[in-house]
Amino acid sequence: MPILKKSLTRLAVLALFAINTAVFAEAPESHDAHHAENSIDWPGVYYGFTPCADCKGIKTSLALNSNGSYILMTQFVGKSEREFVEKGKFNWGEKTNTIDLIAKKEATIRHYFVGENALTQLDEHSNFFTGKNAEAYNLRRSEMTEPSKKHSGH
């Protein structure tokens, strides 16, 4: 039961973060009309199970907010029950359709390619991973739906 409660709490936090929007007084920067920032519905929560060198895999949840902030939650499955939480801001990369995650407390910058309802983790040089596990670096966007209505008589 504690695992279910923890999972539900985690999902609720990510859902609240994903639907939060901020209003800015500044005009947005001009971008190419075909840039993912303008042409793809990218804000939301993305999930995946990415490769790991010394564990079964990395359970990954990434929430991107339209105000440029993010929360990344990772768990090294088979190695630890601990979930690592990283918060920060992201910028659109120099390459079209990429974002750079900049953590508040770490010097690490993570790169992702933004696609339709999906993110693909990139290497430290913003290149796609290659090899037999290349497709395992994909995160899929979760569709946020309204809570189901209670049935009468229950």
N, C-alpha and C positions, 0 to 999 in steps of 0.2 A: 504494500500500500504506500510506503514512503516513496518508492520509485515513481509510482503513478502520480502522486501529489507533486513531486519534484518536476516531472515531465509536464504536467498541466500548468504549473507555475511558470516554467520556462516558456511554454507556448504562449501563455497570456502576456508575458513581458515582451516577447518578440512581436506579438500581434499589436499590442499598444504602440510599440516603437514604430512598426511599419505603417500604421495609419496616422501617426502624428505628422502634421505638416506645419511648416513655419512660413511666415510672411516676411518678405524682405523689401526694404525701401529702395534698394539698388536695382537698376535694370540688369537683366542677365547679359552675360557676354555673348557676342554674336558667334555662332558656330555654323559650320557647313550644314545645309538643310538635310543631308543624308547622315549626319552624325547620330549615333544611338541615343545621345542625351535628348535629342528632339524628336526622333522618329520611333523609338521603342518605349513601351510602357515598362520601365525598369524598376521603379521602387517596389519593395516587397521583401519577403523572407525567402531565402534560398537554402536548400538542403542537399547534402551529398555525403558520400563515403569515399574519401580520397586515399590514395596509397600512402603507406608508411613503411619506412625502412626497417624498423625494429618493433612493429606491433601489427595487429591484424588489419588496421586501417584507422583513418581519422574521421570520426563522425563530426560533420561540419554543419553549422547553421550560421547564415550570414544575413542580417537584416540591413537593407539599404533604405535610408530615409531621403525624401525629396529635398531636405534642407542640407544635404551633403554630409550627414553623420552616419555612422554605422556601428553595429555591434556584431562581433564575430565570436561564436562559441565553438570550442573544439574539445573533443575527448579522444584520447588515444586508446582505442578499444583493445583489450587484451593486455594492456600495460598498466592502466590506472582507471579508477572510477571517477577521478577528479575531472571536472569541466573547467576549462580555461576560458576566461572572458576577456575580450579585448575591445576597447571602445576607441573611437577616433573619428577623423574626417576623411573624406575621399575627394579626390580631384579627377576630372576627366583627363586621361593621358594624352601624350603627344600623338600617339597612334589613334586613328579613328576607332571608335567603339571599345576603348579600354578605359578602365578606372584604376587609380592607384590608391590603396588604403594606407593611411598614415596614422599609426597608433599614437595615442596620447602619451603613453609611458615607455614605448620602445622605439628604437631607431629603425626597426624593420619596416620596409615598405612592401606590401603585397600587391600583385598586379592581377587583374581579371579582364577577360574579354567579355563584353556585354552582348548577348544575343537575345533572340525572342524567347522570353520565359526561361532563360538559362544564363548562367555565368560559367566561364571556363577559366580555371586558375592557370596563370602563366608563370614562367620561371622568372628568376631575378632580373633578366634582361628584357622582359615583356614579350618573350617568345613562347609559342605553344610547346608543351612537352611532347616528346616523340617516343616511339617504342610501343611495346605491347600494352602498357598501362595508360597510354595517352588519353583515351576516352574516359578514364576513371577520374579525371580532374574536373568533371562537369558537376555543377550544382543546379538543381531544378527549382524553379520558383513555385512556391505554394500558393494555391488559389485561396484567398481569404473569402470565406462564405459567412452568411449570417447564421447565428445559432438556430438549430432546428426548433420548430414550434412544438410545444408540449401537446401530446394527444389528450383529448378529453377522456375522462374516465380512469386516468391513472393516478 
